[in-house]
Amino acid sequence: MSLVITDECINCDVCEPECPNDAISQGDEIYVIDPNLCTECVGHFDQSQCVEVCPVDCITKDPTHPESAEELMAKYSRISGEG
C-alpha cells in the first residue's frame, strides 16, 4: 500500500524532505502523498522515512491503494529507472 497523511497533520514540514521519491507535497490544508510515487520507501530504506520522523503519527497505510511488497518493488524500479 502507499501511505496517506491523515487530517491530524500539523504541517510541521519534516516529512516532505525525507521522501526519496518526492511523493509528499503540500496540499490545500495538509501535506499529501501521491500514491503513484509512494513505495513506502521500498528500494530505499527498511522503514518508511516519513513515518519515522512524523511527530504526531498521522501517516498510515492507505487502504484505498493496496499493494504487495512485490508491487511496491516494481513501482520503485519503474520510478527509479532501474527496471
Gaussian input, Z-matrix of N, CA and C with variables (Angstrom, degrees):
# hf/3-21g

backbone

0 1
 N
 C     1     B1
 C     2     B2     1     A1
 N     3     B3     2     A2     1     D1
 C     4     B4     3     A3     2     D2
 C     5     B5     4     A4     3     D3
 N     6     B6     5     A5     4     D4
 C     7     B7     6     A6     5     D5
 C     8     B8     7     A7     6     D6
 N     9     B9     8     A8     7     D7
 C    10    B10     9     A9     8     D8
 C    11    B11    10    A10     9     D9
 N    12    B12    11    A11    10    D10
 C    13    B13    12    A12    11    D11
 C    14    B14    13    A13    12    D12
 N    15    B15    14    A14    13    D13
 C    16    B16    15    A15    14    D14
 C    17    B17    16    A16    15    D15
 N    18    B18    17    A17    16    D16
 C    19    B19    18    A18    17    D17
 C    20    B20    19    A19    18    D18
 N    21    B21    20    A20    19    D19
 C    22    B22    21    A21    20    D20
 C    23    B23    22    A22    21    D21
 N    24    B24    23    A23    22    D22
 C    25    B25    24    A24    23    D23
 C    26    B26    25    A25    24    D24
 N    27    B27    26    A26    25    D25
 C    28    B28    27    A27    26    D26
 C    29    B29    28    A28    27    D27
 N    30    B30    29    A29    28    D28
 C    31    B31    30    A30    29    D29
 C    32    B32    31    A31    30    D30
 N    33    B33    32    A32    31    D31
 C    34    B34    33    A33    32    D32
 C    35    B35    34    A34    33    D33
 N    36    B36    35    A35    34    D34
 C    37    B37    36    A36    35    D35
 C    38    B38    37    A37    36    D36
 N    39    B39    38    A38    37    D37
 C    40    B40    39    A39    38    D38
 C    41    B41    40    A40    39    D39
 N    42    B42    41    A41    40    D40
 C    43    B43    42    A42    41    D41
 C    44    B44    43    A43    42    D42
 N    45    B45    44    A44    43    D43
 C    46    B46    45    A45    44    D44
 C    47    B47    46    A46    45    D45
 N    48    B48    47    A47    46    D46
 C    49    B49    48    A48    47    D47
 C    50    B50    49    A49    48    D48
 N    51    B51    50    A50    49    D49
 C    52    B52    51    A51    50    D50
 C    53    B53    52    A52    51    D51
 N    54    B54    53    A53    52    D52
 C    55    B55    54    A54    53    D53
 C    56    B56    55    A55    54    D54
 N    57    B57    56    A56    55    D55
 C    58    B58    57    A57    56    D56
 C    59    B59    58    A58    57    D57
 N    60    B60    59    A59    58    D58
 C    61    B61    60    A60    59    D59
 C    62    B62    61    A61    60    D60
 N    63    B63    62    A62    61    D61
 C    64    B64    63    A63    62    D62
 C    65    B65    64    A64    63    D63
 N    66    B66    65    A65    64    D64
 C    67    B67    66    A66    65    D65
 C    68    B68    67    A67    66    D66
 N    69    B69    68    A68    67    D67
 C    70    B70    69    A69    68    D68
 C    71    B71    70    A70    69    D69
 N    72    B72    71    A71    70    D70
 C    73    B73    72    A72    71    D71
 C    74    B74    73    A73    72    D72
 N    75    B75    74    A74    73    D73
 C    76    B76    75    A75    74    D74
 C    77    B77    76    A76    75    D75
 N    78    B78    77    A77    76    D76
 C    79    B79    78    A78    77    D77
 C    80    B80    79    A79    78    D78
 N    81    B81    80    A80    79    D79
 C    82    B82    81    A81    80    D80
 C    83    B83    82    A82    81    D81
 N    84    B84    83    A83    82    D82
 C    85    B85    84    A84    83    D83
 C    86    B86    85    A85    84    D84
 N    87    B87    86    A86    85    D85
 C    88    B88    87    A87    86    D86
 C    89    B89    88    A88    87    D87
 N    90    B90    89    A89    88    D88
 C    91    B91    90    A90    89    D89
 C    92    B92    91    A91    90    D90
 N    93    B93    92    A92    91    D91
 C    94    B94    93    A93    92    D92
 C    95    B95    94    A94    93    D93
 N    96    B96    95    A95    94    D94
 C    97    B97    96    A96    95    D95
 C    98    B98    97    A97    96    D96
 N    99    B99    98    A98    97    D97
 C   100   B100    99    A99    98    D98
 C   101   B101   100   A100    99    D99
 N   102   B102   101   A101   100   D100
 C   103   B103   102   A102   101   D101
 C   104   B104   103   A103   102   D102
 N   105   B105   104   A104   103   D103
 C   106   B106   105   A105   104   D104
 C   107   B107   106   A106   105   D105
 N   108   B108   107   A107   106   D106
 C   109   B109   108   A108   107   D107
 C   110   B110   109   A109   108   D108
 N   111   B111   110   A110   109   D109
 C   112   B112   111   A111   110   D110
 C   113   B113   112   A112   111   D111
 N   114   B114   113   A113   112   D112
 C   115   B115   114   A114   113   D113
 C   116   B116   115   A115   114   D114
 N   117   B117   116   A116   115   D115
 C   118   B118   117   A117   116   D116
 C   119   B119   118   A118   117   D117
 N   120   B120   119   A119   118   D118
 C   121   B121   120   A120   119   D119
 C   122   B122   121   A121   120   D120
 N   123   B123   122   A122   121   D121
 C   124   B124   123   A123   122   D122
 C   125   B125   124   A124   123   D123
 N   126   B126   125   A125   124   D124
 C   127   B127   126   A126   125   D125
 C   128   B128   127   A127   126   D126
 N   129   B129   128   A128   127   D127
 C   130   B130   129   A129   128   D128
 C   131   B131   130   A130   129   D129
 N   132   B132   131   A131   130   D130
 C   133   B133   132   A132   131   D131
 C   134   B134   133   A133   132   D132
 N   135   B135   134   A134   133   D133
 C   136   B136   135   A135   134   D134
 C   137   B137   136   A136   135   D135
 N   138   B138   137   A137   136   D136
 C   139   B139   138   A138   137   D137
 C   140   B140   139   A139   138   D138
 N   141   B141   140   A140   139   D139
 C   142   B142   141   A141   140   D140
 C   143   B143   142   A142   141   D141
 N   144   B144   143   A143   142   D142
 C   145   B145   144   A144   143   D143
 C   146   B146   145   A145   144   D144
 N   147   B147   146   A146   145   D145
 C   148   B148   147   A147   146   D146
 C   149   B149   148   A148   147   D147
 N   150   B150   149   A149   148   D148
 C   151   B151   150   A150   149   D149
 C   152   B152   151   A151   150   D150
 N   153   B153   152   A152   151   D151
 C   154   B154   153   A153   152   D152
 C   155   B155   154   A154   153   D153
 N   156   B156   155   A155   154   D154
 C   157   B157   156   A156   155   D155
 C   158   B158   157   A157   156   D156
 N   159   B159   158   A158   157   D157
 C   160   B160   159   A159   158   D158
 C   161   B161   160   A160   159   D159
 N   162   B162   161   A161   160   D160
 C   163   B163   162   A162   161   D161
 C   164   B164   163   A163   162   D162
 N   165   B165   164   A164   163   D163
 C   166   B166   165   A165   164   D164
 C   167   B167   166   A166   165   D165
 N   168   B168   167   A167   166   D166
 C   169   B169   168   A168   167   D167
 C   170   B170   169   A169   168   D168
 N   171   B171   170   A170   169   D169
 C   172   B172   171   A171   170   D170
 C   173   B173   172   A172   171   D171
 N   174   B174   173   A173   172   D172
 C   175   B175   174   A174   173   D173
 C   176   B176   175   A175   174   D174
 N   177   B177   176   A176   175   D175
 C   178   B178   177   A177   176   D176
 C   179   B179   178   A178   177   D177
 N   180   B180   179   A179   178   D178
 C   181   B181   180   A180   179   D179
 C   182   B182   181   A181   180   D180
 N   183   B183   182   A182   181   D181
 C   184   B184   183   A183   182   D182
 C   185   B185   184   A184   183   D183
 N   186   B186   185   A185   184   D184
 C   187   B187   186   A186   185   D185
 C   188   B188   187   A187   186   D186
 N   189   B189   188   A188   187   D187
 C   190   B190   189   A189   188   D188
 C   191   B191   190   A190   189   D189
 N   192   B192   191   A191   190   D190
 C   193   B193   192   A192   191   D191
 C   194   B194   193   A193   192   D192
 N   195   B195   194   A194   193   D193
 C   196   B196   195   A195   194   D194
 C   197   B197   196   A196   195   D195
 N   198   B198   197   A197   196   D196
 C   199   B199   198   A198   197   D197
 C   200   B200   199   A199   198   D198
 N   201   B201   200   A200   199   D199
 C   202   B202   201   A201   200   D200
 C   203   B203   202   A202   201   D201
 N   204   B204   203   A203   202   D202
 C   205   B205   204   A204   203   D203
 C   206   B206   205   A205   204   D204
 N   207   B207   206   A206   205   D205
 C   208   B208   207   A207   206   D206
 C   209   B209   208   A208   207   D207
 N   210   B210   209   A209   208   D208
 C   211   B211   210   A210   209   D209
 C   212   B212   211   A211   210   D210
 N   213   B213   212   A212   211   D211
 C   214   B214   213   A213   212   D212
 C   215   B215   214   A214   213   D213
 N   216   B216   215   A215   214   D214
 C   217   B217   216   A216   215   D215
 C   218   B218   217   A217   216   D216
 N   219   B219   218   A218   217   D217
 C   220   B220   219   A219   218   D218
 C   221   B221   220   A220   219   D219
 N   222   B222   221   A221   220   D220
 C   223   B223   222   A222   221   D221
 C   224   B224   223   A223   222   D222
 N   225   B225   224   A224   223   D223
 C   226   B226   225   A225   224   D224
 C   227   B227   226   A226   225   D225
 N   228   B228   227   A227   226   D226
 C   229   B229   228   A228   227   D227
 C   230   B230   229   A229   228   D228
 N   231   B231   230   A230   229   D229
 C   232   B232   231   A231   230   D230
 C   233   B233   232   A232   231   D231
 N   234   B234   233   A233   232   D232
 C   235   B235   234   A234   233   D233
 C   236   B236   235   A235   234   D234
 N   237   B237   236   A236   235   D235
 C   238   B238   237   A237   236   D236
 C   239   B239   238   A238   237   D237
 N   240   B240   239   A239   238   D238
 C   241   B241   240   A240   239   D239
 C   242   B242   241   A241   240   D240
 N   243   B243   242   A242   241   D241
 C   244   B244   243   A243   242   D242
 C   245   B245   244   A244   243   D243
 N   246   B246   245   A245   244   D244
 C   247   B247   246   A246   245   D245
 C   248   B248   247   A247   246   D246

   B1=1.4528
   B2=1.5153
   B3=1.2831
   B4=1.4496
   B5=1.5253
   B6=1.2946
   B7=1.4490
   B8=1.5228
   B9=1.3205
   B10=1.4545
   B11=1.5278
   B12=1.3102
   B13=1.4589
   B14=1.5179
   B15=1.3280
   B16=1.4653
   B17=1.5276
   B18=1.3099
   B19=1.4677
   B20=1.5251
   B21=1.3262
   B22=1.4660
   B23=1.5285
   B24=1.3296
   B25=1.4654
   B26=1.5269
   B27=1.3351
   B28=1.4651
   B29=1.5330
   B30=1.3280
   B31=1.4657
   B32=1.5256
   B33=1.3065
   B34=1.4671
   B35=1.5295
   B36=1.3180
   B37=1.4629
   B38=1.5241
   B39=1.3177
   B40=1.4652
   B41=1.5185
   B42=1.3213
   B43=1.4705
   B44=1.5228
   B45=1.3113
   B46=1.4697
   B47=1.5316
   B48=1.3236
   B49=1.4715
   B50=1.5362
   B51=1.3177
   B52=1.4717
   B53=1.5261
   B54=1.3231
   B55=1.4625
   B56=1.5250
   B57=1.3401
   B58=1.4705
   B59=1.5260
   B60=1.3322
   B61=1.4644
   B62=1.5263
   B63=1.3287
   B64=1.4653
   B65=1.5251
   B66=1.3206
   B67=1.4663
   B68=1.5209
   B69=1.3321
   B70=1.4702
   B71=1.5191
   B72=1.3289
   B73=1.4647
   B74=1.5212
   B75=1.3206
   B76=1.4587
   B77=1.5247
   B78=1.3236
   B79=1.4569
   B80=1.5133
   B81=1.3151
   B82=1.4572
   B83=1.5221
   B84=1.3436
   B85=1.4623
   B86=1.5184
   B87=1.3243
   B88=1.4655
   B89=1.5269
   B90=1.3103
   B91=1.4580
   B92=1.5249
   B93=1.3250
   B94=1.4569
   B95=1.5293
   B96=1.3224
   B97=1.4607
   B98=1.5188
   B99=1.3253
   B100=1.4582
   B101=1.5294
   B102=1.3380
   B103=1.4665
   B104=1.5246
   B105=1.3245
   B106=1.4628
   B107=1.5214
   B108=1.3334
   B109=1.4618
   B110=1.5241
   B111=1.3198
   B112=1.4673
   B113=1.5231
   B114=1.3367
   B115=1.4632
   B116=1.5272
   B117=1.3324
   B118=1.4666
   B119=1.5183
   B120=1.3102
   B121=1.4688
   B122=1.5226
   B123=1.3319
   B124=1.4641
   B125=1.5222
   B126=1.3142
   B127=1.4450
   B128=1.5203
   B129=1.3169
   B130=1.4628
   B131=1.5301
   B132=1.3332
   B133=1.4685
   B134=1.5196
   B135=1.3206
   B136=1.4641
   B137=1.5198
   B138=1.3154
   B139=1.4673
   B140=1.5246
   B141=1.3214
   B142=1.4638
   B143=1.5200
   B144=1.3166
   B145=1.4570
   B146=1.5253
   B147=1.3202
   B148=1.4669
   B149=1.5256
   B150=1.3180
   B151=1.4692
   B152=1.5248
   B153=1.3251
   B154=1.4637
   B155=1.5296
   B156=1.3362
   B157=1.4663
   B158=1.5233
   B159=1.3184
   B160=1.4676
   B161=1.5275
   B162=1.3491
   B163=1.4590
   B164=1.5296
   B165=1.3363
   B166=1.4696
   B167=1.5277
   B168=1.3232
   B169=1.4661
   B170=1.5271
   B171=1.3334
   B172=1.4667
   B173=1.5254
   B174=1.3312
   B175=1.4608
   B176=1.5221
   B177=1.3270
   B178=1.4580
   B179=1.5213
   B180=1.3190
   B181=1.4627
   B182=1.5292
   B183=1.3187
   B184=1.4572
   B185=1.5262
   B186=1.3381
   B187=1.4669
   B188=1.5278
   B189=1.3231
   B190=1.4672
   B191=1.5275
   B192=1.3360
   B193=1.4669
   B194=1.5280
   B195=1.3443
   B196=1.4680
   B197=1.5236
   B198=1.3424
   B199=1.4607
   B200=1.5205
   B201=1.3143
   B202=1.4700
   B203=1.5225
   B204=1.3174
   B205=1.4691
   B206=1.5280
   B207=1.3234
   B208=1.4691
   B209=1.5284
   B210=1.3241
   B211=1.4692
   B212=1.5280
   B213=1.3366
   B214=1.4644
   B215=1.5265
   B216=1.3341
   B217=1.4617
   B218=1.5268
   B219=1.3276
   B220=1.4681
   B221=1.5281
   B222=1.3265
   B223=1.4684
   B224=1.5231
   B225=1.3298
   B226=1.4695
   B227=1.5267
   B228=1.3267
   B229=1.4603
   B230=1.5292
   B231=1.3241
   B232=1.4531
   B233=1.5253
   B234=1.3339
   B235=1.4687
   B236=1.5295
   B237=1.3219
   B238=1.4639
   B239=1.5302
   B240=1.3256
   B241=1.4520
   B242=1.5159
   B243=1.3208
   B244=1.4697
   B245=1.5231
   B246=1.3161
   B247=1.4654
   B248=1.4776
   A1=109.65
   A2=114.47
   A3=116.61
   A4=106.42
   A5=116.11
   A6=121.11
   A7=109.44
   A8=115.90
   A9=122.19
   A10=108.17
   A11=115.81
   A12=121.67
   A13=107.58
   A14=116.25
   A15=120.65
   A16=110.87
   A17=115.00
   A18=119.54
   A19=113.36
   A20=117.45
   A21=120.34
   A22=111.61
   A23=117.31
   A24=122.96
   A25=110.36
   A26=115.71
   A27=120.87
   A28=111.90
   A29=116.75
   A30=121.68
   A31=112.59
   A32=116.41
   A33=120.81
   A34=112.62
   A35=118.06
   A36=123.90
   A37=115.62
   A38=120.60
   A39=119.50
   A40=113.60
   A41=118.74
   A42=120.35
   A43=113.18
   A44=117.28
   A45=120.84
   A46=113.77
   A47=119.49
   A48=118.15
   A49=113.81
   A50=118.15
   A51=121.12
   A52=112.68
   A53=118.14
   A54=121.26
   A55=110.96
   A56=117.46
   A57=120.23
   A58=113.22
   A59=117.56
   A60=121.36
   A61=112.92
   A62=117.48
   A63=121.79
   A64=112.10
   A65=116.05
   A66=121.18
   A67=112.70
   A68=117.55
   A69=121.02
   A70=109.65
   A71=115.01
   A72=120.44
   A73=109.50
   A74=115.68
   A75=120.88
   A76=108.24
   A77=116.09
   A78=121.37
   A79=109.98
   A80=117.17
   A81=121.08
   A82=112.23
   A83=116.02
   A84=119.56
   A85=113.32
   A86=116.83
   A87=121.80
   A88=108.43
   A89=116.27
   A90=120.34
   A91=109.07
   A92=115.88
   A93=121.90
   A94=109.39
   A95=115.62
   A96=122.05
   A97=108.37
   A98=116.20
   A99=122.06
   A100=107.94
   A101=118.04
   A102=119.89
   A103=113.25
   A104=117.26
   A105=120.29
   A106=112.10
   A107=117.09
   A108=121.29
   A109=113.57
   A110=117.42
   A111=120.86
   A112=111.00
   A113=115.54
   A114=121.47
   A115=111.11
   A116=116.96
   A117=121.52
   A118=110.27
   A119=116.23
   A120=125.32
   A121=113.60
   A122=117.87
   A123=121.16
   A124=107.72
   A125=115.83
   A126=121.71
   A127=112.86
   A128=116.61
   A129=121.28
   A130=112.28
   A131=115.87
   A132=121.96
   A133=110.28
   A134=115.91
   A135=120.93
   A136=112.09
   A137=117.28
   A138=122.68
   A139=109.12
   A140=116.56
   A141=121.13
   A142=108.28
   A143=116.44
   A144=121.63
   A145=112.87
   A146=117.80
   A147=119.64
   A148=110.95
   A149=116.00
   A150=120.60
   A151=109.79
   A152=115.98
   A153=121.44
   A154=112.60
   A155=117.37
   A156=119.74
   A157=114.20
   A158=118.64
   A159=121.07
   A160=111.01
   A161=117.48
   A162=119.82
   A163=114.56
   A164=117.91
   A165=120.04
   A166=112.60
   A167=117.36
   A168=122.30
   A169=112.71
   A170=116.08
   A171=119.95
   A172=112.97
   A173=117.73
   A174=120.67
   A175=108.37
   A176=115.14
   A177=121.25
   A178=110.19
   A179=115.95
   A180=120.63
   A181=108.33
   A182=115.60
   A183=121.86
   A184=109.53
   A185=117.91
   A186=120.21
   A187=113.32
   A188=117.80
   A189=120.28
   A190=112.54
   A191=116.90
   A192=121.79
   A193=110.40
   A194=117.52
   A195=119.39
   A196=111.67
   A197=115.68
   A198=121.74
   A199=108.85
   A200=115.42
   A201=120.24
   A202=108.80
   A203=115.80
   A204=120.93
   A205=110.07
   A206=116.44
   A207=120.45
   A208=110.91
   A209=116.76
   A210=120.23
   A211=110.99
   A212=116.36
   A213=119.87
   A214=110.58
   A215=117.46
   A216=120.77
   A217=110.43
   A218=117.63
   A219=121.12
   A220=110.15
   A221=116.83
   A222=120.36
   A223=110.16
   A224=116.67
   A225=120.74
   A226=110.13
   A227=116.87
   A228=120.97
   A229=111.32
   A230=116.99
   A231=121.66
   A232=111.07
   A233=116.22
   A234=121.22
   A235=111.38
   A236=115.80
   A237=120.12
   A238=112.91
   A239=116.41
   A240=119.56
   A241=113.68
   A242=115.73
   A243=120.62
   A244=112.44
   A245=116.62
   A246=117.40
   A247=114.61
   D1=149.66
   D2=168.75
   D3=-79.67
   D4=176.15
   D5=179.85
   D6=-104.42
   D7=163.19
   D8=178.58
   D9=-138.58
   D10=146.64
   D11=176.88
   D12=-100.24
   D13=124.93
   D14=-177.79
   D15=-84.18
   D16=172.14
   D17=-176.98
   D18=-72.36
   D19=2.35
   D20=172.61
   D21=-77.87
   D22=-5.43
   D23=-179.95
   D24=-54.64
   D25=134.68
   D26=179.76
   D27=-106.57
   D28=13.00
   D29=178.57
   D30=54.07
   D31=45.54
   D32=-177.00
   D33=-80.85
   D34=-10.82
   D35=176.16
   D36=73.74
   D37=9.41
   D38=-177.42
   D39=-85.56
   D40=-23.97
   D41=-176.26
   D42=-77.50
   D43=-40.11
   D44=-173.31
   D45=-54.39
   D46=-50.42
   D47=-178.26
   D48=-71.29
   D49=-13.91
   D50=-179.28
   D51=-81.29
   D52=-17.33
   D53=-174.52
   D54=-77.31
   D55=117.37
   D56=-178.47
   D57=-72.69
   D58=-14.59
   D59=-178.53
   D60=-104.98
   D61=5.04
   D62=-175.92
   D63=53.53
   D64=38.72
   D65=-179.36
   D66=-85.18
   D67=-13.48
   D68=-176.49
   D69=-102.81
   D70=133.21
   D71=177.39
   D72=-145.73
   D73=164.96
   D74=178.58
   D75=-75.28
   D76=124.06
   D77=176.34
   D78=-92.09
   D79=-166.09
   D80=-179.71
   D81=-62.35
   D82=-42.04
   D83=-177.99
   D84=-121.75
   D85=-34.24
   D86=-179.39
   D87=-136.15
   D88=172.16
   D89=175.18
   D90=-68.05
   D91=150.35
   D92=-179.97
   D93=-130.67
   D94=157.17
   D95=178.83
   D96=-117.93
   D97=127.79
   D98=177.21
   D99=-79.00
   D100=113.39
   D101=-177.40
   D102=-65.21
   D103=-18.68
   D104=178.06
   D105=-77.21
   D106=-15.68
   D107=179.90
   D108=-112.22
   D109=-18.90
   D110=-177.28
   D111=-76.71
   D112=124.92
   D113=175.36
   D114=-116.90
   D115=12.90
   D116=-173.75
   D117=56.88
   D118=27.80
   D119=-179.25
   D120=69.40
   D121=10.36
   D122=174.05
   D123=-57.59
   D124=133.19
   D125=-178.26
   D126=93.13
   D127=-18.62
   D128=-179.75
   D129=-113.10
   D130=-51.00
   D131=-174.49
   D132=-138.75
   D133=163.48
   D134=176.71
   D135=-76.92
   D136=-25.01
   D137=-178.75
   D138=-125.10
   D139=150.92
   D140=175.31
   D141=-67.87
   D142=117.26
   D143=-173.61
   D144=-65.31
   D145=-36.78
   D146=179.71
   D147=-64.84
   D148=-38.71
   D149=178.45
   D150=-64.93
   D151=-40.19
   D152=-179.16
   D153=-61.44
   D154=-36.97
   D155=-174.49
   D156=-96.89
   D157=-12.03
   D158=-176.64
   D159=-65.68
   D160=120.31
   D161=-177.54
   D162=-77.35
   D163=-12.91
   D164=-177.76
   D165=-118.27
   D166=9.12
   D167=177.31
   D168=51.12
   D169=49.29
   D170=-178.66
   D171=-103.14
   D172=12.50
   D173=-179.78
   D174=-111.99
   D175=119.88
   D176=-175.78
   D177=-131.93
   D178=171.65
   D179=174.74
   D180=-67.36
   D181=140.54
   D182=-178.25
   D183=-92.02
   D184=106.27
   D185=-176.87
   D186=-66.09
   D187=-14.56
   D188=179.16
   D189=-84.97
   D190=-5.85
   D191=178.94
   D192=-132.01
   D193=66.60
   D194=-179.90
   D195=-70.13
   D196=133.69
   D197=177.89
   D198=-145.79
   D199=141.55
   D200=176.56
   D201=-80.72
   D202=169.98
   D203=176.64
   D204=-60.41
   D205=-36.95
   D206=178.82
   D207=-66.19
   D208=-39.88
   D209=178.58
   D210=-67.06
   D211=-38.59
   D212=177.62
   D213=-64.63
   D214=-40.09
   D215=178.29
   D216=-66.26
   D217=-39.38
   D218=177.49
   D219=-63.98
   D220=-39.70
   D221=177.42
   D222=-64.91
   D223=-42.76
   D224=176.46
   D225=-57.25
   D226=-46.93
   D227=-179.00
   D228=-61.42
   D229=-40.83
   D230=178.92
   D231=-65.53
   D232=-46.80
   D233=-177.79
   D234=-65.48
   D235=-42.83
   D236=-174.90
   D237=-83.08
   D238=-10.13
   D239=-178.76
   D240=77.73
   D241=15.43
   D242=-178.84
   D243=-96.57
   D244=11.75
   D245=-175.80
   D246=-121.26

